[in-house]
Amino acid sequence: MKALKHTLIALCCLISGMVAAQSTPQTKLEFKTLHDMPYRLVWPATVTDGQYIYAVNGYVPAGGGYSANALKYDPQTDKWVTFSRNVGYKTQAAAVYTGDGNTYIFGGREFSGHRIFQGVQKLDMRTGESTILNVSNPIAATYACATIWDNKVYLFGGTRDAKQTIASLYQFDPTILKFTKLADMPENLQTAGTIVNGVLYTFGGYDEFLHRASQSINAYDIKTNTWHKVGKFPQSVSANCVAASGNLIFVVGNYDDESFLGYFDVNTQKFTQLKSNMEPRRAAGVAIIDNKLYVFGGTSKFHNEVGGMNSVQIADISALVNAYSASR
C-alpha cells in the first residue's frame, strides 16, 4: 500500500511537472551565427518574399556612404549576393514587398544633395530592374515604415526636412498609383510596425524634433480608421525593427538597450520581454521565414570604431509560435 502511495505521488509530480512545462512560456532565445553580409550595413530597408530576404539601400560606413544595392540572402545556402545595383544611393528608406513580384521603396535620404527621395520606386524582384513611378509621395521622409495588407501599402511616420517628425499615415494602391490620407498616429514618431489581422501595430519610436523616445504600443484598425493605445513598453524604445509570425510580433533592438528583444501577442495585448545571446544592435534588419528569426546588420555602441555591423544571427521561434497555437 505504501509503495502504491509513493507511486501515485510520483505520478502526480510527473504530471504536474509536464503541465508546468507546457504552460510556462519560453523566456529565452538562443541565437546562432550565420554567414556575414558582404559589408557592414546600417538602416537597411528589409523585405522578404517568404523564400529570400532582401536588404535594400542603407548606410555603408566603410564604403563611402549610401548604398545603391539590394542584397539577397538565401536561407537554404546561407549566402548573400548583390541582387541589384540599380536602386539609387540612399539610406533610411522604407520598403515593402507586395506579393506580385515587386518591392516598392519610399523616402530615404539621397546621397546627391542629401535630399529626401520624393517619389516611389518599384523594384522588380525577378529581374532586379528599378523604375521610378509617375507619382509623388506626400509622406516622403526618412525613418518611415511601410507594410502591406490586402494588396494595399500602409506608409507611416518618419522625419521630413528640418527635423520635422510626423504622425501621418497614408494608404498607397500600387495598381492605380494612388495615395489616400488616413487618420494620423497618436504621436509624431519615427516608428516600426506591421499589420496582423487587419490591424496595424506600431512599437515605440523617436521624435527627432523633441528628442523624445516613446514607450507606446499603438494599434490602427483599418476598417474603422481609428487608433488606440494598446500597450506600453517597460522602457522607451527606438531604432528597433519588427517582424510577425502568426499573431506574435517580435521587436528587436533599441537605441539605448541594444539587447532589447521580445514579442507582442495581438490577442492578449501583452508584451513579453525575452532574454537572449543576440549580439547587441540597433538600426538593423529583421525578417522571419519558416519560424526562424533572422537579425542582421545595424550598428552598436560596441562598434563605434567601424560604425556598423555585417553579422547575421538566427533564432528558432517555433516553440513560442507553437505554444501560442496550442493555447488557443
N, C-alpha and C positions, 0 to 999 in steps of 0.2 A: 504493500500500500504506500509505504514511504517512497519507494522507487518510482511508483506511478505519479505521486505528487511532484517529485523532483522533475520527472519528465514533462509533466504538464506546465510547470513553472518555466522550464527551459524553452518549451514550445511557445508559450505566451511571450517570453522575452524575444524569441526569434521573430515572431510575427510583428510585435510592436516595433522591433528594430527595422524590419522591412518596410512598415508603414511610414516610420520616421524618415527612412532613406528616400522613399518615394515622395513624401510631402515637403522635405527640406529642399529649397531651391538651390541651384548651383550658384556659388558666390565668387568663384574664381575661374578665370580663363587662362589656359596655357597656350602661349604663342610659340610658333616655330618660325625659324628664319628661312626665307626663300632667296632666290637669286636676285641680286641687286638690280635696280633700274640702271639704264645706260649712263645717267648723270644725275646729279643732285637736282631736285625739283621741288619748288615751294609753290603753294596755291595752285595746283593743277585743277582744271575743271574735269571732273571724273564722271564717266558714264559706263554702263555695261549693257550688253545685249543678251545677257544670260549665258553666254558662252565665253566671251572675251571681256577684258577690262581695258578701257581706254583712258589715258591721261592726256588731256588737251591743253595746249598752251602752258602757262605757268612761268615762274621766275627761275632762272638758272644762275645761281651765284657765281659759279666758276666759268660760265660760258659767255660772259659779256652781257647778261641781262635777260631779255624776254625771249620765250620760246615760240617758234612758229611751227612746232611739230605736234603731231598726235601720235603718242606711243601706244602700242598694242601689246597686251600681256595675255599669254595663253596658259591657263592653269594646268593644262594637261602636260605641257612640256616644260613649264616653269621658265619661260623665256620671254624677253621683251624685244620688240622690233619697232622701228620707226615706220608707222603706218602711212603717215602723210607729212610732208614738209611744206604744206601749202595752206596753213590756216592763219597766217599773219602773225607778226610779232606782238604779243600782248600777254598780260597776266591778270589774275584776279577776275577772270571771266566766269560766266555761268553757262552750263551746257546740259542738254537733256537728249536722250535717245528716245525717239518717238515710236519705234516698233515697225516703221515702214522702210527700214533700211537707211534712215538718215539721222544725223545728230544736228541739233540747232544750237548755235552759240550766240550768247547775248553779252553785251557790255564788255567790261575789262579795259585796262589801261593799255593803250597802244604805245609801242616803242617810239614811233615817229611823233615828236612833239608832246609825248606823254598825255595825249588826249584820250578821252573815253570813247570807245567804239560805239557809234550811234546807230548802226544798222543791225541786221540779222544775217547770220552766216549759216549756210547749210553745208554740212559735210557728208558726202556720200560714203557710207560705211562699206560699200562693195568695191569702190574704185579709189577712194581717198581724194577724190576731186572736191574742191571747195568752191562755193558760189555765194556771192553777196546778193541777197534778195532785194527786190524793189519795195522795201518797206522800212520806215524809220521806227526805232524803238523808243517809245515815250517814257520808258523807265531805265534808260541807259545809265549804268552805274558800275562802279567797282564793288566787289564783295557781295554781289547779289546772289540769289539762289533760284534755280529752276527745277521743276518737277512736272510730272505728267499724270493726267487722269482722263480716261475716256477720250483719248486722242487729242486732248487739249493741253497746252503747256501753261503752267502757272509760274509766273515770274514775280519775285517779291524782294523787297528790301534792298540794301546796299547804300553806297555813298556816292553822291554826284560831285561835281566840281565844287571847290571852296569848302570841302569837308561837310557838305550838307547831307547828312544821313536821312533816309526817307522811310516812310511806312507804307509805301504804295504796293498794291497787289494788282496785277493785270493777268488776264487770260489771253493767250495767243493761239489762234487757229491756223496751223500751218497749211491747211488745204486752201484757204482763201486769203492768207497773209493779213489777218485782221487782229488788232489788239482791242480788248474790251476792259475798261477800268472796273475793278471790283472794290469791295469795302477795304479801307485801309487797315493795316495791322494795328494792334493796341499801342505799339511803341515804334519809334524810329530806330531801326536796327539793321546792321549787317548780320544776317542770321542764317542758320542752316535748317532745312526742313524737308519733309517728304509727305506723300499722301497715302493714307491707308483707309480703305472702305469709304471713299468719298469725302474724307476729312483731311485737310492739310494741317500738319503739326509742325510748329517751329520751336526751336530749342535754344534758349539763351540768345546771345548776340551782343553787338557792341555799337554804341552811338559815338561816332568819331567826333562829332561837334561838341557833345557834352563830356566826352572822355568817360563814359559810363558803360559798364558791362551789365547784362541782365541775368536774372535768375529764373525768368519766367518760362513756362511751357504753355504755349498758346495754341488754340485749335480753331480752324476756319471750316465751317460747314458749307460745302459747295452748293447744296440745294437751297439753303436759306440765306446765303451771302452774309453770314454773321460770324463774328469772332467771340471766343470765350477763353478765359484763362483756366487751364485745366490742371496745372501743377506748378511746382516750384523746386528748383534745384537746391541742394544744401549749400551751394556757393554760386557766385557769379561764373558764368560760362561763356566763352567767346573763342574765336579761331578754332572752332570744333567742326566736325563733319558727322553726317548721319547716313544710315542705310537701314532698310527694313527687311525683315523676313517674316512673312505672315503678319500677325498682329503685334509683333515686337519690333521696336525701333531702337537701334543701337546708336549711342552717342559716343564719339571717340575724340579725345584730346581736349585741351583747354589752354588758353594763353598763360594763365597763372599756375595751373596744375596740369602739367603736360601728360601725366599718367592717368588722367581722368577717363573713366570708362564705365558704361552702364547701359541699361536698356529701359525703355518706357513701354508699359503694357497698355495698349489703347483701350482695352476693356475695363481694367481695374483703375485706369488713370493713375498708376503708380510708377515711380521711377526707382529702379534698383541699381545701386552702385556696385560695381564688380572690382575685385582685386585681380591683378594680372602681372605677368612679366613683360608686358608690352613695353617696347622701347619708348621712352617719353618723347612726345612730339606734338606739334600743333600745325595748323595750316597744311594739313596732309590730304591724301586721297584715301577714300574708303569705298569698298564695294562688297556685296555678298553674292556668292554663287554657290548653289547646292549646299546651303547652310554652312558655308565656310566664310569667315570674316577676313577680308584682306585689308591691310593697312600699309600705306606706302608713302614715301617722300615726306615733304613737310620740312619743318625746322625745329630747333630746340635750343634752349639756352646752353645746353651742353655741347652745341656745335657752332658756337659763335665764330670760331676761327675760320671755318669753311662756309658758314652761312646757310647750310641746307643739308638735307639727308637724301640718300638714294636707297636706303634699306627697305626691304619688304618683309612683312610678317603675316602669318596666317593663324587663325584660331578656329577650332571646330565648335560651332554653336548648336549642334544637333541636339545635345542633351537639354539645353534651355528651350529650344523650339518644341521638342517632343514632350517635355514636361508641361509646357503650356497647353499643347494639344490634348494631353491626357487629362488635364484638369478641367477641360471644357465639357 
